[in-house]
């Protein structure tokens, strides 16, 4: 007796594939929103990433149920971040859009232009605060010494943390191995400060 041939695999209908793609795009939108971006930026990039061909703005608008004005603004922002690029189809005068498919390239750009800039801004502020406190100590010796000393100590700790964060981000972005010694030193410093305050 011969075994029956295996059944043909069930093929997903185009509408089922579209539903899956939209669910994935919505999930990416949620992640982007969590990182401080507009949810629809993630949805739009996710849609383009999941499609095998570039899409025109009108198609994006239709698939994501967004107005043409919203699509235009979101595409401008995604182009600025380098998350999408324009492409053309011969014989068609419309602009088409395709995603940047190197996720690391996009993430590293965000880290460099947003997180690293923020950390460097904080370092600059901490540095200015230390200079101001030192000047206060020089011009008004003996005035509020305990409070001034505590502020200097705490700002120095924040400065150390910010510098370690900047070092880690820069190492990660340049593909270098991460040196854990600054993290260990920071951890030891925090433990020592906690122990001192408990005495």
matplotlib code that plots the C-alpha trace (Angstrom):
import matplotlib.pyplot as plt

x = [0.0, 1.5, 1.5, -0.7, 1.3, 1.7, -0.9, 0.1, 1.3, -1.4, -0.5, -1.2, -3.6, -2.4, -4.7, -3.3, 0.3, -0.8, -2.3, 1.0, 3.1, 0.9, 1.1, 4.9, 4.9, 2.7, 5.1, 8.1, 6.1, 5.6, 9.4, 10.2, 7.7, 9.3, 12.7, 11.1, 10.3, 6.8, 5.0, 4.2, 7.9, 8.4, 5.2, 6.3, 9.8, 8.5, 6.1, 8.8, 11.2, 8.8, 7.9, 10.0, 9.7, 9.8, 6.4, 5.0, 3.7, 0.1, 0.6, 2.0, -0.8, -3.4, -1.7, -1.2, -4.4, -2.6, -3.3, -1.0, 0.2, 1.2, 3.0, 4.9, 6.1, 7.0, 8.9, 10.9, 11.9, 12.8, 14.9, 16.7, 17.5, 18.7, 16.1, 14.6, 15.9, 14.2, 14.1, 12.6, 10.9, 11.6, 8.6, 7.0, 7.3, 6.4, 9.0, 9.2, 10.7, 12.7, 14.1, 17.7, 18.1, 21.2, 19.6, 23.0, 23.7, 20.4, 20.8, 24.4, 23.3, 20.6, 23.1, 25.7, 23.3, 21.0, 22.3, 25.9, 25.1, 22.8, 25.6, 28.2, 25.8, 25.4, 29.2, 29.5, 26.8, 28.5, 31.9, 30.4, 28.7, 32.0, 33.7, 30.9, 31.1, 34.9, 34.5, 31.9, 34.4, 37.1, 35.1, 33.1, 35.2, 33.5, 30.0, 27.8, 30.9, 29.2, 26.5, 29.1, 31.3, 28.4, 27.3, 30.9, 31.1, 27.8, 28.5, 31.9, 30.0, 27.6, 30.5, 32.3, 29.1, 28.5, 32.1, 31.8, 28.5, 30.2, 33.2, 31.0, 28.9, 31.9, 33.6, 30.4, 29.9, 33.5, 33.3, 36.0, 35.9, 34.4, 36.9, 35.0, 37.6, 35.9, 32.6, 34.2, 35.9, 32.6, 30.9, 33.7, 33.3, 29.6, 30.0, 32.6, 30.3, 27.4, 29.5, 30.8, 27.2, 26.0, 28.7]
y = [0.0, 3.4, 6.3, 9.3, 12.3, 15.1, 17.8, 21.0, 23.7, 26.3, 29.5, 32.7, 35.0, 38.5, 40.0, 37.6, 38.7, 42.4, 41.8, 40.2, 43.0, 45.7, 43.8, 43.8, 47.5, 48.4, 46.5, 48.4, 51.6, 50.7, 50.1, 53.5, 55.2, 53.7, 55.1, 58.6, 58.7, 59.1, 55.8, 56.3, 56.7, 53.1, 51.9, 53.5, 52.1, 48.7, 48.7, 49.6, 47.1, 44.2, 44.9, 43.5, 46.7, 50.4, 52.1, 55.4, 57.9, 57.2, 53.5, 54.1, 56.4, 53.8, 50.9, 52.8, 54.8, 58.1, 61.4, 62.4, 65.4, 63.1, 60.7, 63.6, 64.9, 61.4, 60.6, 63.9, 62.9, 59.4, 60.7, 63.1, 60.2, 58.1, 55.4, 55.6, 56.6, 57.7, 55.5, 55.8, 53.4, 54.0, 55.5, 56.5, 60.2, 59.5, 59.2, 55.8, 55.0, 52.1, 51.4, 51.5, 47.7, 48.0, 48.2, 48.8, 51.8, 53.4, 52.6, 53.9, 57.1, 57.7, 56.9, 59.3, 62.2, 61.9, 59.9, 60.8, 64.5, 64.4, 62.8, 65.3, 68.2, 66.8, 66.6, 70.2, 71.3, 69.3, 70.9, 74.4, 73.6, 72.4, 75.7, 77.7, 75.9, 76.3, 80.0, 80.2, 78.5, 80.9, 84.1, 83.1, 80.8, 79.2, 79.9, 76.8, 74.6, 71.3, 71.8, 73.0, 70.0, 67.6, 69.2, 69.0, 65.3, 64.4, 66.3, 64.6, 61.3, 62.3, 63.5, 60.1, 58.3, 60.5, 60.0, 56.2, 56.3, 58.4, 56.1, 53.0, 54.5, 55.7, 52.3, 50.5, 52.9, 52.5, 48.7, 48.5, 46.1, 47.6, 48.2, 47.3, 48.9, 52.3, 50.6, 48.6, 51.8, 53.7, 50.8, 50.8, 54.6, 54.3, 51.5, 53.6, 56.6, 54.5, 53.0, 56.5, 57.9, 55.0, 55.6]
z = [0.0, -1.0, 1.3, 0.2, -1.0, 1.5, 1.2, -0.7, 1.8, 2.4, 0.6, 2.5, 0.7, -0.2, 2.4, 5.1, 4.1, 4.3, 7.8, 9.0, 7.5, 9.2, 12.6, 12.3, 11.2, 14.2, 16.6, 15.2, 15.6, 19.3, 19.7, 18.0, 20.3, 23.3, 22.1, 21.9, 18.2, 16.6, 16.3, 12.6, 11.8, 12.9, 11.2, 7.9, 8.0, 9.0, 6.1, 3.6, 5.2, 4.8, 1.2, -1.7, -3.8, -3.2, -2.5, -3.6, -1.0, -2.1, -1.5, 1.9, 2.7, 1.7, 3.5, 6.8, 6.5, 7.0, 5.2, 2.3, 4.4, 7.3, 5.0, 3.4, 6.8, 8.0, 4.8, 5.2, 8.7, 7.7, 4.9, 7.3, 9.6, 6.6, 7.4, 3.9, 0.5, -2.7, -5.7, -9.2, -11.5, -15.2, -17.0, -13.7, -12.6, -9.0, -6.2, -4.6, -1.2, 0.0, 3.5, 4.7, 5.4, 7.5, 11.0, 12.6, 10.3, 11.4, 15.1, 15.2, 13.5, 16.1, 18.9, 17.4, 16.7, 19.7, 22.7, 22.4, 21.8, 24.9, 27.0, 25.8, 26.6, 30.1, 30.5, 29.5, 32.0, 34.8, 33.9, 34.1, 37.4, 38.9, 37.7, 39.2, 42.6, 42.7, 42.0, 44.8, 47.2, 46.2, 46.5, 49.6, 51.7, 54.6, 53.3, 53.2, 53.0, 53.7, 51.1, 48.5, 49.2, 48.8, 45.5, 44.2, 45.1, 43.6, 40.4, 40.1, 40.3, 37.6, 35.5, 35.9, 34.9, 31.8, 30.7, 31.0, 29.0, 26.3, 26.2, 25.9, 23.1, 21.2, 21.5, 20.4, 17.4, 16.3, 16.6, 19.3, 22.1, 25.3, 28.2, 31.4, 33.7, 33.7, 34.6, 37.4, 38.7, 38.7, 40.5, 43.2, 43.5, 44.1, 46.6, 48.5, 48.5, 49.8, 52.5, 53.6, 53.8, 55.9, 58.6]

ax = plt.figure().add_subplot(projection="3d")
ax.plot(x, y, z, "-o")
ax.set_aspect("equal")
plt.show()
